[in-house]
Amino acid sequence: MNREAAPERAITGFHQDDEGHWVADLECGHSQHMRHQPPWQVRPWVLTEEGRRDFVGTEIPCRLCETPANPMLTRLEFGARFWNMWRREHPDVEIVLDGADLSGMILTGIDFSKVSLRGAAMHATNLMNADLRGADLADANLSEADLIAANLEGANLTGANLHEADLRDANLTNVLGL
């Protein structure tokens, strides 16, 4: 991978991994280790709370954002049944599919609860009976999408295109942006 080509992303915070190494949380949802291991990696600022605080907002290259294939999209290719099984086995994994093109896919009954789908292209996608509770669909294109009986409770639809979307029997309780 060409490291110079990696898009810059702002650091939003830090956490420690299981081995006590500091990890930067990036605005894109990815994370990156910030180790201080001289002479290879000289980052003494990561060792203090003040040093880490001073680096919040600093942009660094995100090598995962330059990766062409999102592994979550690969999982979707196997269909809703496989996806839902994987979600049950990995309930704490944060899923970011921002900007993904899911147009025309048949995702009946998919569990997209708490999934970030900001700006996703979902034109004419079949989301009948989908679980979209707490999903972030801000600025998503849901035109002509089939959302019959979908559970959108607490979802964010701010700026979403719902032109000719079918929302019959959908749960729209506490939806933002409608």
C-alpha positions in Angstrom: 0.0 0.0 0.0 1.1 3.5 -0.7 1.2 5.2 2.6 1.3 8.7 1.1 -2.0 8.0 -0.6 -3.9 7.2 2.6 -6.6 9.7 3.4 -6.0 12.0 6.4 -8.4 11.5 9.3 -8.7 13.4 12.6 -7.9 11.8 15.9 -11.1 11.9 18.1 -9.7 10.2 21.2 -7.5 7.3 22.5 -7.9 4.0 24.2 -5.6 1.2 25.3 -5.5 -2.2 23.7 -5.3 -5.5 25.7 -1.5 -5.1 25.9 -1.6 -1.6 27.2 -0.6 0.1 23.9 -2.3 3.4 23.0 -4.6 3.4 20.1 -5.9 6.5 18.3 -9.6 6.6 17.5 -10.2 8.2 14.1 -13.1 10.2 12.8 -13.8 7.6 10.1 -14.4 4.9 12.8 -11.1 3.2 12.3 -8.3 3.1 14.9 -4.5 3.1 14.7 -1.8 2.1 17.2 0.3 5.0 18.5 3.3 3.2 20.0 6.3 4.9 21.5 9.1 2.4 20.8 12.4 4.1 20.1 14.2 4.1 17.7 11.4 2.8 15.4 8.5 4.9 16.6 9.3 8.1 18.5 6.0 9.3 20.0 6.7 10.3 23.6 3.6 12.5 23.6 1.4 9.3 23.7 2.7 8.4 27.1 1.0 11.3 28.9 -2.7 12.3 29.1 -1.7 15.8 28.3 0.2 14.7 25.2 -2.6 12.6 23.9 -5.1 15.4 24.6 -2.9 17.8 22.5 -3.1 15.4 19.6 -6.9 15.1 19.5 -8.0 16.8 16.2 -4.6 16.1 14.5 -5.0 14.4 11.1 -3.1 11.3 10.4 -3.2 8.9 7.5 -5.8 6.1 7.8 -4.4 3.1 5.9 -7.8 1.3 6.4 -9.7 4.0 4.5 -7.5 3.5 1.5 -8.3 -0.3 1.5 -10.6 -0.7 -1.5 -12.9 -3.4 -0.1 -14.8 -3.0 3.2 -15.0 -6.5 4.7 -18.5 -5.7 5.9 -19.6 -5.3 2.3 -18.1 -8.6 1.5 -20.2 -10.2 4.3 -23.3 -8.6 2.7 -22.7 -10.5 -0.5 -23.7 -13.7 1.2 -27.1 -12.3 2.1 -29.2 -11.3 5.1 -29.3 -14.7 6.7 -25.5 -15.0 6.8 -25.1 -11.3 7.9 -27.6 -11.7 10.7 -25.9 -14.9 11.9 -22.6 -13.0 12.0 -24.2 -10.0 13.8 -25.5 -12.4 16.6 -22.0 -13.8 17.0 -20.4 -10.3 17.1 -22.9 -8.0 18.8 -20.4 -5.5 20.0 -18.7 -4.8 16.6 -19.2 -1.2 15.4 -20.3 -1.3 11.8 -19.6 1.6 9.4 -20.9 1.4 5.9 -20.8 5.1 5.2 -21.1 5.9 1.5 -21.6 2.2 0.6 -23.5 1.4 -2.6 -26.2 -1.1 -1.7 -28.6 0.0 -4.5 -30.9 -2.7 -5.7 -29.8 -5.3 -3.1 -32.3 -7.7 -1.6 -31.7 -7.3 2.1 -35.1 -8.5 3.5 -34.9 -8.9 7.3 -31.3 -7.6 7.5 -30.1 -6.5 11.0 -28.7 -3.0 10.4 -29.5 -1.9 14.0 -27.0 0.8 15.1 -25.1 0.6 11.7 -23.7 3.8 10.3 -24.9 4.1 6.7 -24.3 7.9 6.3 -24.6 8.9 2.7 -25.1 5.3 1.6 -26.7 4.7 -1.9 -29.7 2.5 -1.2 -31.9 3.3 -4.2 -34.5 0.6 -4.8 -33.0 -1.6 -2.0 -35.3 -4.2 -0.5 -35.3 -3.6 3.2 -38.6 -5.2 4.0 -38.8 -6.3 7.7 -35.3 -4.9 8.2 -34.1 -4.0 11.7 -32.8 -0.4 11.4 -33.2 0.6 15.0 -30.8 3.4 15.9 -29.2 3.2 12.4 -27.6 6.4 11.1 -29.0 6.9 7.6 -28.3 10.7 7.4 -28.0 11.8 3.8 -28.6 8.2 2.5 -30.4 7.8 -0.8 -33.4 5.6 0.0 -35.4 6.6 -3.0 -37.7 3.8 -4.2 -36.5 1.6 -1.3 -38.8 -1.0 0.1 -39.1 -0.4 3.8 -42.4 -2.2 4.4 -42.6 -3.2 8.1 -39.0 -2.1 8.7 -38.2 -1.1 12.3 -36.7 2.4 12.1 -37.1 3.2 15.8 -34.6 5.9 16.8 -33.0 6.0 13.3 -31.4 9.2 12.0 -32.9 10.0 8.6 -31.7 13.6 8.5 -31.2 14.7 4.9 -32.1 11.2 3.6 -33.8 11.0 0.2 -37.0 9.0 0.7 -38.6 9.9 -2.6 -41.1 7.1 -3.4 -39.8 4.9 -0.6 -42.4 2.5 0.7 -42.8 3.0 4.4 -46.1 1.0 4.9 -46.3 -0.5 8.4 -42.7 0.8 9.2 -42.0 1.7 12.8 -41.1 5.4 12.7 -41.0 5.9 16.5 -38.5 8.6 17.6 -37.0 8.8 14.0 -34.8 11.9 13.6 -35.1 14.1 10.5 -38.7 13.3 9.4 
